[in-house]
Amino acid sequence: MQMKDKFTVVDGHVHTFSSDEVAYKILTAFNKMYNIEFPNPGTGTVDDVLQNMEKIGIDFTIMANFAPAKIIHKNNTWSIEMASQYKGLVPLVSFHPDMQEPMDKLMEEYILCGAKGIKFHPMAQGFLPYDDRLEIVYRICEEASFPIVFHCGRVSNARLNNYADIENIVPVIKKYRKIPFILTHMADGNIGDVFKIADMYENVYFDTSIIITGYPPLLKVNEPSWPDNEVVEYIIKKVGADRVIFGSDYPWGSPEHDLARFMEMELSDSEKSMILGENAIKIFKIKT
């Protein structure tokens, strides 16, 4: 039985690009900036992502795109447009304190057009999560229980600044208790932080990307990753499968390898079903 016949699978963390040229430019620059030494398993173009979904058995892909302030609105509009063309794509939008456009008006527009959440990458975008200029976005998300995905921690082993450190995200989580927050990379793979945050804040979830990877080149070089399945199983059972979302961070992580490893774990079908799809479908209000 193929995975897609048994579980609804959502890859909760994928970056998509408009063309091979754009993908090459971004991947090359990003890999150089963050000293990423392992090969990318793909390009992240829409065609590439759709082909992977068909091949692997992924039902929905959440596009966790972000961009600098000057092009962020254009990037958001493109993500929404791609999702309107391809049923399996689910668009997130992003914001930046330096944006010139009125964020409240954009939020209204994006939600009406089908956006399902927000992606912030404070380290790469260069702002602190608790910047006062983002308050209007948080207030709207609070009112609508609109989910926010925060990049949390390093990129591979590189840490350009502390903007995405958990200490700088917690003030936002603490203030806005009705927003579902997803911390990527299992809060940078810090087990103590995962347990502490999960216990203190019921509105926080964790995605598996990069930290719970099955991609061999990544496992070899990424210090925060958890290579031992028994450790992963223990953490998931302690935190609760209802608090964990499968994600690959493609085209840096590999959904194919990650899914293969995940299916080998000593977890019940109920636990796997929640992590692979049910949690993301509920949080992002995905229509199946």
N, C-alpha and C positions, 0 to 999 in steps of 0.2 A: 504493500500500500504506500503510495506516495504521500509525502507530508501534507500536501494541499488537500488530499482526500480525507485526512484525519483531523487536521487543525486549520483554522483560519489564521494565516500568518501575516503579520504586519511588521515590516521593517521600520522601526520608529525613528531612524536617524540616518538619512541619506542626503548627500549634497548633489545637486543636479546642475548641469551646465548646458548652454544653448547650442554649442557646436564643439567639434574636435579642437578647433583652434583656441577657443576660449578655455576649454578644459585643460589643454596642454599649458597654456600660459599661467593659469591659476595653480595647477598642480606643481608646476616647476617652481614658481615663486614661493608657494607655501612650503614645499618640501625643503627648499633652501633655507628659508627663514627659520624653520623649526628643526633643522638638522635631521630630517626624516631620511633614514638610510635604507629602509626596506622598499621594495618595488610596489607601486600601486597595482591592485588586482584588476583595475578597470579604469575607464575614463570619466564616468559619471554623466555622460551626455544622456539626454532623455531616451534616445534610441537604445543606448547601452543598458540603461536601467530597466527599460521595458523588456528587453531580451532576457536579462537576468531573471526578472520576475517570472517570465514564462518558463524558463529553463529550470529554475530552482523550486518554483511552487510558492511564490510570494503573492499574496492577494492584494495587499496595499503597501505603498511606499510613502512614508512621510518625508516631504522635502523640507529639510531643516536648513534652508538657505539664509545667508546673511550677507551684508555688503557694507562698504564705507558709506558715510552720510550722503555724499554727493550723488550716488547712484542707487541708493537703497530703495527709493520709491519705484524706480524703473525695474529693479530686481524683483520687488514684491509683486508688481503687476505681471511680470513675466511668469512667475511661479503660479499665480492664480490662473493665468491663461492656459498654461500647460495642464493644470489639473482639470480645467473645464473641457479640454480636448481628450484626455485620457482618464478613464474612470478609476483606474487603480492608483492614481497619484493624488496625494493629500497635501495641500499647500499650507506651510507656515509662512508668516511674514516677520520682518524684523524692523527695529527702530534704532535710532541713534540720537543722543542728546543734541548733536549739532545739526540735526535736520532743520531745513528752512520751512518745510511744509507743516501745517497745523496737524499735530498728531491725533487730536480727538476726531477731527474730520476724516483723517485717513483710516482710523480704527473703524469708524462707522462704515466707510466705503469698503474696506477689506472684508469685514464680516458679512456685509450684504452680498459681496461677490464670491464668498465661499471659503475664506481663510478659516482654518481650524485651530490656530494657535500662533504663538510668537516664539521665535528663536533669538536668543541673545548669546553672543560670543564676546564677553567683555574684554578678554585678553587680546583677541585679534582685532576687535573693533575699537579698542582703546578708550573705554570709559568704565567708571565704577557703577555697579548695579544700582546703588542707592542715590544716584544723581537726581537732584530735585526736579530736573527738567523732564524726567520720565514719570513723574507722579501721576499725570493725567492718564497715561497708558495703564499704570497699575490700578488706578481707581476704576477705570472702565472694565478691566479684567476681573476685578473683585466683584463688581456688580453682576457680571455675566458668567462668573466661574470659568473664564476663558483661560486655557492652559498656557503656561510659559515654560519653554525648555531653556535651561541655562547650561552652556558649556561650563564644566566645573573642573578646575585643576590645570594640569599641564597639557601640552600637545606633544605626544610621544614623551621624550624626556626633557623637552625645552619649556622654560617658564620665562617669558619675556617681561612680564610684570605680575603684580599680585591681584589684578582686577578680577580674575575668575577664581580666586581662592575662596574656599567655603566661608571664611570669616567675613568676606565682603558680600556674600549672597544671603547669608542668614538674616541680616537686618530687614531685607525685603520679605523673606519668608515669614518672619515673625510678625511683621506689620499687616500682611495681607493673608489672612487665614482661609479665605474662601477661594483663593486661586490655586488650582492644581499646578504644582511646580515639579518639573522633571529635571533631575540633576544627571547630566550625562557622565559616562565613564565611571559609574558607581562612585560618585564623589571623589574622583581621582584615585580610586582603588584603596582609599584609606578606610580600613574595616572599622576602626573605632568611630570615625565620623559617620559612617553609614548607620551603625547601630544607634549612635547618639541622636542623629537627626531624625531617623525613623521613629524613635521613641518620643521625641519632643514635639514633632510636627506631623499631624495626621494627613496634611495636604501635600506631602512630599513623596515623590516617586523617584526611582533610579533606573537609568537605562544601562544596558549591558555592554554597550559599544567599547571596543578596544580593550577593556579590562577583562571581559570574559570572551576572549577571542579564540578562534580555532585556526587562525591564519598563521602557519609556521614562521614565515619571515618576520611577522610582527611580534610573535611570542619570544623570538630570540633576542630582540633588541629593546623591547618596551618594559622598563623596570616595574611600573605599577601593575602590569597584567597578572592575573591569577592563573597559573598553569595547572594547578591541582584541582581536579573536579570535586574532590571531597570537601575542599575549602569552600568552593562555590555553592555546593549543595547545603552545607551548614549555614552559610550566610543567608541564602534564599529562604531556608526554613525558619531561621531566627527572625528575619525581617518580615517575612510573609510574601508568598508568591503574588499576592494582590498588590504589592508595592513595586514590582519589577516589570520593566518593559524591554522587550527584545529590540536591539538596534545594532547596526553594523558600522556606522560611520563610513559607509562606502562613498567614494572610491579609495579610502584609506584602509578601512577594514573590509573583510570579505563576508558577505551574507551567506555564501555557499559553505564556507568553512565553519563559520560560527554556528549555523543551523546544524551542521553535521555533528559538531561537538556537543551542542546543547541536547540533541536527541539521545546522546549516549548517557546523559546524566541520570542518576538515581532519583528521579522526581516522578510524581504521579502524573497521569494524563491530565488531571484537573489542574495541577500546578503548571504543567507545560502549556496547557490551553490558555490560562490566564496570561502568562508571560509572553507567549508567542503572538497573541492577538487580542484577547478579550479586554485586557486592561487598556490598551491603546484605543480600541474601538469605543470604549466607554468614555475615556478622558477627552478624546478629540472629537467625540460625537460623529463617528464615521458611519455613514449609511451603507449597510451591507446588502 
